[in-house]
Amino acid sequence: MPAEKIPGWFERMLLPALNEMKGELKAINARIDSTNERIDSLRNETKTELEGLRKEIEGNGKEIESNRKEIISKFEGLDYRFEAINTRLDSIEKRIPVIEKITALEIKLADFEKRLAAA
């Protein structure tokens, strides 16, 4: 229906309501634009923080790897020391029966000397 055929009184009723709706739509669009800007800002902040966390995690991973290598090298050094200790203990264990025999001989010798002194 062409605008010329709309009666004046009908136009006077609708025009304020349409203008009011137009203003509300503009306000809604402004709020949507503002919300979109905030979302974009939050997205950028999140990306920045995630990138920072990613770099921190990579740094921690490198530090952990370095610590792991250091611990392994220290344990390898301990292995060598434990081998040396085991070798010395084996040597001592081999001497124990000899020491026991010498001690037994010393006791017998002391007993023999007592008998000779008494005779």
C-alpha positions as CSV (number, residue, x, y, z in Angstrom):
1,M,0.0,0.0,0.0
2,P,1.6,3.3,-1.0
3,A,2.3,5.8,1.8
4,E,-0.1,8.4,0.2
5,K,-3.0,6.2,1.0
6,I,-2.2,5.9,4.8
7,P,-4.6,8.2,6.6
8,G,-3.0,11.1,8.5
9,W,-4.3,10.0,11.8
10,F,-2.9,6.5,11.4
11,E,0.5,8.0,10.5
12,R,0.4,10.3,13.5
13,M,-0.2,7.2,15.7
14,L,2.4,5.0,14.1
15,L,5.2,7.5,13.5
16,P,6.1,8.0,17.3
17,A,6.0,4.3,17.9
18,L,8.2,3.6,14.9
19,N,10.7,6.3,15.9
20,E,10.8,4.9,19.4
21,M,11.5,1.4,18.0
22,K,14.2,2.9,15.7
23,G,15.9,4.5,18.7
24,E,15.7,1.2,20.7
25,L,17.2,-0.7,17.8
26,K,20.0,1.7,17.5
27,A,20.7,1.3,21.3
28,I,20.6,-2.5,20.9
29,N,23.0,-2.3,18.0
30,A,25.3,-0.1,20.0
31,R,25.2,-2.6,22.9
32,I,25.9,-5.5,20.5
33,D,28.9,-3.6,19.0
34,S,30.2,-2.9,22.5
35,T,29.8,-6.5,23.5
36,N,31.6,-7.6,20.3
37,E,34.5,-5.3,21.1
38,R,34.7,-6.7,24.7
39,I,34.6,-10.2,23.3
40,D,37.4,-9.4,20.8
41,S,39.4,-7.8,23.6
42,L,39.0,-10.8,25.8
43,R,39.9,-13.1,22.9
44,N,43.1,-11.1,22.4
45,E,43.9,-11.2,26.1
46,T,43.3,-14.9,26.3
47,K,45.5,-15.5,23.2
48,T,48.3,-13.5,24.8
49,E,48.0,-15.3,28.2
50,L,47.9,-18.7,26.5
51,E,51.0,-17.8,24.5
52,G,52.7,-16.7,27.7
53,L,51.7,-20.0,29.4
54,R,52.9,-22.0,26.4
55,K,56.3,-20.3,26.5
56,E,56.5,-20.9,30.3
57,I,55.6,-24.5,29.9
58,E,58.3,-24.9,27.2
59,G,60.8,-23.3,29.5
60,N,59.8,-25.6,32.3
61,G,60.1,-28.5,30.0
62,K,63.6,-27.5,29.1
63,E,64.5,-27.0,32.8
64,I,63.0,-30.4,33.7
65,E,65.0,-32.1,30.9
66,S,68.2,-30.3,32.1
67,N,67.5,-31.4,35.7
68,R,66.8,-35.0,34.5
69,K,70.1,-35.1,32.7
70,E,71.9,-33.7,35.7
71,I,70.3,-36.3,38.0
72,I,71.2,-39.1,35.6
73,S,74.8,-38.0,35.4
74,K,75.0,-37.9,39.2
75,F,73.5,-41.4,39.5
76,E,76.0,-42.7,36.9
77,G,78.7,-41.3,39.2
78,L,77.1,-43.1,42.1
79,D,77.1,-46.3,40.2
80,Y,80.9,-46.1,39.8
81,R,81.3,-45.4,43.5
82,F,79.0,-48.2,44.4
83,E,81.1,-50.6,42.2
84,A,84.2,-49.4,44.1
85,I,82.5,-49.9,47.4
86,N,81.3,-53.4,46.4
87,T,84.8,-54.3,45.3
88,R,86.2,-53.2,48.6
89,L,83.5,-55.1,50.5
90,D,84.3,-58.2,48.5
91,S,87.9,-57.9,49.4
92,I,87.1,-57.5,53.1
93,E,84.8,-60.4,53.0
94,K,87.6,-62.6,51.6
95,R,89.8,-61.5,54.4
96,I,87.4,-62.3,57.2
97,P,87.9,-66.1,57.1
98,V,91.7,-65.5,57.2
99,I,91.3,-63.1,60.2
100,E,89.1,-65.6,62.0
101,K,91.7,-68.3,61.4
102,I,94.5,-66.0,62.7
103,T,92.4,-65.1,65.8
104,A,91.8,-68.9,66.4
105,L,95.5,-69.5,66.1
106,E,96.3,-66.7,68.5
107,I,93.9,-68.1,71.0
108,K,95.5,-71.6,70.7
109,L,99.0,-70.1,70.9
110,A,98.1,-68.2,74.0
111,D,96.7,-71.4,75.5
112,F,99.8,-73.3,74.5
113,E,102.0,-70.6,76.1
114,K,100.0,-70.9,79.3
115,R,100.5,-74.7,79.4
116,L,104.2,-74.3,78.7
117,A,104.6,-71.7,81.5
118,A,102.7,-73.9,83.9
119,A,104.8,-77.0,83.1
